[in-house]
Amino acid sequence: MLRRVCAVLFVFLAAVAADAADKPSSVTGLYLTTRYPALTVRAGEATTIDLSLRNFNLPPRELALTVPQVATGWKATVLGGGQPIKSAFVPADGEEKLQLRLEPPPGTGPGDYQFLVEARGDGSALKLPITVTIGQELPAKLKLTTNFPALRGTATTSFKFKVAVANDSGRDATINFSADAPRNFQVTFTEAYGSQQLTSIPIEAGKSKDIEGGRLSGEAYAGQDSQLTVIAKNDGSETARDVELSATAPEGWKTSFDPKELPELGAGKSQSIKVTLTPSARAIAGDYQTTIRASSTGGLSESANFRITVLTSTVWGAVGIGVIAVALLVVVFAVARFGRR
């Protein structure tokens, strides 16, 4: 029985000691602090600094929050719970978590920028100076590498190159893709292991991504429907309206689109469109060019050339073989019958 009482007493004393460690009786007052009163940020980017408003051994207080000193052109906002605030209520022996959001003006260069945060109320005046340093921006640096810089093929070969794009600069960047190709060649870009065509892609600082480049091409059979999927993308800053799809194809070919028209295409948005191509029934095997065009109100238009390879139908191939076989039989029969005379 005595051992049990001693054990309970020991646990109680340990709890009191732990509580006393969390709330030191020797400290009394209000404190406005931050873990990082001086920090370095990247040029052109807003930054958010964590603040702490603490109350030791005093009754609950409401304190007004201001930023009386702000670097020229900068915007400073005190946040509480993610919202702009002008005051905060701190309970007795409690803590209120705050944030200071700093937004630099465009074109802000390297240097030290000074700020001062104040909390006032019931005769208390707390001041917290903060220094933000903008360092020298690392120049943009991109690196392209590929394992197979040269490929060999025929006139009907589709060539694919896997390219690694590395962003070695000091900040995230959006990389735009373009290519210089010989006449009658069309080049597209897709992310590795994907099928979506790309014109740009974001790459984080110090990271890399694999990109594949290919030619716009397809295959079809004479007199038969063949389907392609194209992507209409609005790279502008305004919504494109009444976008209409059309095609210029060889004589005797038929084309249709699903959908044929787009009432609107928002800035930065894209839309998949199914294209049905039907080569002429008299088309011979070979390569043909089809131009697909997207036009919208205001005279805006964009087009792309597709190389369509017309293949010989296996049915007609079998018919051709049959005709040749019959002809050979006729020749053999004629030789066997009339060769004796």
C-alpha positions in Angstrom: 0.0 0.0 0.0 2.9 2.4 0.9 4.6 1.7 -2.5 1.4 2.6 -4.4 1.0 5.9 -2.6 4.6 6.8 -3.2 4.2 6.0 -6.9 1.1 8.2 -7.2 2.9 11.1 -5.4 5.9 10.8 -7.7 3.7 11.0 -10.8 1.9 14.1 -9.4 5.1 15.9 -8.6 6.5 15.1 -12.1 3.4 16.6 -13.7 3.7 19.8 -11.7 7.4 20.1 -12.6 6.6 19.7 -16.3 3.8 22.3 -16.1 6.2 24.7 -14.4 8.7 24.2 -17.2 6.1 25.1 -19.8 5.1 28.2 -17.9 8.1 29.7 -16.1 7.0 31.8 -13.2 10.0 34.1 -13.5 8.9 35.5 -16.8 6.1 38.1 -16.9 4.9 40.2 -19.8 3.9 40.3 -23.5 6.3 39.3 -26.2 6.2 39.7 -30.0 8.9 37.5 -31.6 9.9 35.7 -34.8 12.3 32.8 -35.3 13.9 34.6 -38.3 14.2 38.4 -37.8 16.7 38.6 -40.7 16.3 36.4 -43.8 17.2 36.3 -47.5 14.6 35.9 -50.3 14.5 35.6 -54.1 13.9 38.7 -56.2 10.4 39.3 -57.4 8.7 36.9 -55.0 6.4 37.6 -52.0 7.5 36.1 -48.7 5.6 35.2 -45.5 7.2 35.4 -42.1 5.8 33.6 -39.0 5.2 35.8 -35.9 4.4 34.8 -32.3 2.5 37.0 -29.8 2.8 35.5 -26.2 1.4 36.4 -22.8 3.2 35.3 -19.7 1.4 35.7 -16.3 -0.8 38.6 -17.4 -4.5 38.9 -17.8 -5.9 38.4 -21.4 -5.1 41.3 -23.7 -6.2 42.7 -27.0 -3.3 44.2 -29.0 -3.6 46.4 -32.1 -1.2 45.3 -34.9 0.5 47.7 -37.4 3.5 47.8 -39.6 4.6 51.5 -39.2 7.9 51.0 -41.1 7.7 49.5 -44.6 10.4 49.6 -47.3 9.6 51.9 -50.1 7.1 50.4 -52.6 6.6 47.2 -50.6 3.2 46.0 -49.3 3.1 44.6 -45.8 0.1 42.7 -44.3 -0.3 41.1 -40.9 -2.3 37.8 -41.2 -4.1 35.8 -38.6 -5.7 32.5 -39.6 -4.8 33.3 -43.2 -6.8 36.6 -43.2 -5.6 40.2 -42.9 -6.1 41.4 -39.3 -5.7 44.7 -37.3 -5.7 43.3 -33.8 -5.3 40.0 -31.9 -6.6 38.7 -28.6 -4.0 36.9 -26.4 -5.3 34.8 -23.6 -3.6 34.6 -20.2 -0.5 32.4 -20.4 -1.3 31.8 -24.1 0.2 32.3 -27.5 -1.3 33.6 -30.8 0.3 32.6 -34.1 0.5 35.4 -36.7 2.1 36.0 -40.1 3.6 38.9 -41.9 3.3 38.9 -45.7 5.7 41.1 -47.6 5.2 41.8 -51.3 8.0 43.7 -53.2 7.3 46.1 -56.1 8.2 45.0 -59.7 11.9 45.4 -60.5 13.1 45.3 -56.9 16.8 44.8 -56.9 19.3 43.2 -54.5 19.8 44.9 -51.1 18.6 45.0 -47.5 15.0 46.2 -46.8 13.8 47.2 -43.3 10.4 46.6 -41.7 9.0 47.2 -38.2 6.0 45.4 -36.7 4.2 46.9 -33.6 1.6 45.5 -31.2 0.0 48.1 -28.8 -2.6 47.9 -26.1 -3.2 48.6 -22.3 0.0 50.6 -22.0 2.1 47.9 -23.8 4.1 48.8 -26.9 5.9 45.9 -28.6 8.3 46.4 -31.5 9.8 43.8 -33.8 12.3 44.9 -36.4 12.7 42.6 -39.5 15.3 42.8 -42.2 14.7 41.2 -45.6 17.7 40.7 -47.9 17.3 40.2 -51.7 20.4 38.4 -53.0 21.8 38.3 -56.5 19.6 36.3 -58.8 21.2 33.3 -60.5 21.0 33.7 -64.3 18.6 31.4 -66.1 20.4 28.3 -67.2 18.9 25.4 -69.2 20.5 22.2 -70.4 19.3 19.8 -73.1 20.7 16.3 -73.4 19.8 13.3 -75.5 21.1 9.8 -75.7 20.6 9.5 -79.5 21.3 12.8 -81.3 21.1 11.1 -84.8 18.6 8.6 -86.2 18.3 7.0 -89.6 15.1 6.0 -91.4 13.1 6.1 -94.6 10.7 8.8 -96.0 7.8 7.1 -94.1 9.7 6.8 -90.7 8.5 8.7 -87.7 11.5 9.8 -85.6 11.3 10.2 -81.8 14.0 11.8 -79.8 14.0 11.7 -76.0 15.4 14.9 -74.6 16.2 15.7 -70.9 15.5 19.3 -70.0 17.3 20.5 -66.9 16.5 23.8 -65.1 19.8 24.8 -63.5 18.8 28.3 -62.6 18.0 29.5 -59.1 14.2 29.7 -59.5 11.3 27.8 -61.0 10.7 28.4 -64.7 8.2 27.7 -67.4 10.0 26.3 -70.4 8.6 26.9 -74.0 9.4 24.5 -76.8 10.0 25.2 -80.4 12.0 23.5 -83.2 13.7 24.3 -86.5 13.0 21.5 -88.9 13.6 20.9 -92.7 10.8 21.7 -95.2 7.7 19.4 -94.9 8.7 18.2 -91.5 6.4 18.8 -88.5 7.6 18.5 -84.9 5.6 17.9 -81.7 6.6 17.7 -78.1 5.1 15.4 -75.4 6.2 14.6 -71.9 7.9 11.2 -71.6 5.4 8.4 -71.0 2.5 10.7 -72.0 0.6 11.4 -75.1 -0.5 15.1 -74.5 1.1 17.5 -76.9 3.0 20.3 -75.2 4.1 23.8 -76.0 5.5 24.6 -72.6 6.0 23.0 -69.2 6.9 24.2 -65.7 10.2 22.8 -64.3 11.3 23.5 -60.7 14.7 25.0 -59.9 17.3 22.3 -60.0 15.0 19.7 -61.5 14.8 18.1 -64.9 12.1 16.4 -67.1 12.2 14.1 -70.0 10.5 15.3 -73.3 9.9 13.5 -76.5 9.8 15.2 -79.9 8.0 13.6 -82.9 6.6 14.4 -86.3 2.9 15.1 -87.0 1.9 12.1 -89.0 -0.7 9.4 -89.4 -1.8 6.4 -91.5 -5.0 5.7 -93.5 -6.3 3.3 -96.1 -7.8 4.4 -99.4 -11.6 4.8 -99.2 -11.7 4.0 -95.5 -12.2 6.3 -92.4 -9.2 7.0 -90.3 -9.2 9.0 -87.0 -6.7 11.4 -85.5 -6.9 13.4 -82.3 -5.6 17.0 -82.4 -5.3 19.5 -79.6 -6.5 23.1 -79.9 -4.8 25.2 -77.3 -5.3 28.9 -76.5 -1.9 30.4 -75.6 -3.2 33.9 -75.5 -4.3 36.0 -72.5 -8.0 36.3 -73.6 -10.8 33.9 -74.3 -11.0 32.8 -78.0 -14.6 32.8 -79.3 -16.3 30.9 -82.1 -13.4 28.7 -82.9 -14.0 26.8 -86.2 -12.0 23.8 -87.4 -11.3 23.2 -91.1 -9.0 21.2 -93.3 -7.3 21.4 -96.7 -6.8 17.8 -98.0 -5.9 16.2 -101.3 -8.5 16.1 -104.1 -11.2 13.5 -103.5 -10.5 13.3 -99.7 -13.2 13.9 -97.0 -12.6 15.4 -93.6 -14.9 15.9 -90.6 -14.4 17.2 -87.0 -16.0 16.3 -83.7 -16.6 19.0 -82.5 -16.7 21.1 -85.6 -16.9 24.4 -83.6 -15.9 25.6 -80.1 -18.1 28.5 -78.8 -15.2 29.6 -76.6 -11.7 28.5 -75.5 -10.4 30.1 -72.4 -6.9 31.6 -72.1 -4.4 28.8 -71.4 -7.1 26.1 -72.0 -7.0 23.2 -74.5 -9.6 21.0 -76.2 -9.2 17.6 -77.8 -10.8 17.3 -81.2 -11.4 14.1 -83.1 -10.6 14.3 -86.9 -11.9 11.8 -89.3 -10.0 11.5 -92.6 -11.2 9.5 -95.6 -8.7 9.2 -98.5 -10.1 8.9 -102.0 -10.9 5.4 -103.0 -8.6 5.9 -105.9 -5.7 7.1 -103.8 -2.5 5.1 -104.4 -0.1 4.1 -101.7 2.2 7.0 -100.6 2.5 10.1 -98.5 0.0 13.0 -98.6 -0.2 16.3 -96.8 -3.3 17.6 -95.0 -3.5 21.0 -93.3 -5.7 21.4 -90.3 -6.7 24.9 -89.3 -8.4 26.5 -86.3 -9.9 30.0 -86.8 -11.7 32.3 -84.4 -13.4 35.7 -84.5 -11.1 38.7 -84.9 -9.1 37.1 -87.7 -7.1 34.8 -85.4 -6.0 31.5 -86.9 -3.4 28.8 -86.5 -2.7 25.7 -88.7 -0.6 22.6 -88.7 0.5 20.3 -91.5 0.0 16.5 -91.1 1.7 13.9 -93.3 -0.8 11.1 -93.9 0.6 7.8 -95.3 -1.9 5.9 -97.4 -1.5 2.2 -97.1 -2.7 -0.6 -99.5 -5.7 -2.3 -98.1 -5.1 -6.0 -97.2 -8.4 -6.9 -99.0 -7.3 -5.3 -102.2 -3.9 -6.9 -101.8 -5.5 -10.3 -101.6 -7.6 -9.5 -104.7 -4.5 -8.4 -106.5 -2.7 -11.7 -105.6 -5.8 -13.6 -106.7 -5.8 -11.8 -110.1 -2.1 -12.5 -110.5 -2.6 -16.2 -109.7 -5.5 -16.5 -112.2 -3.4 -14.8 -114.9 -0.5 -17.2 -114.2 -2.9 -20.1 -114.5 -4.2 -18.8 -117.8 -0.7 -18.4 -119.1 0.3 -21.9 -117.9 -2.9 -23.4 -119.5 -2.3 -21.6 -122.8 1.3 -22.8 -122.9 0.3 -26.3 -122.0 -2.4 -26.4 -124.7 -1.0 -24.5 -127.5 2.7 -25.1 -126.9 2.4 -28.5 -128.5 1.4 -27.1 -131.8 
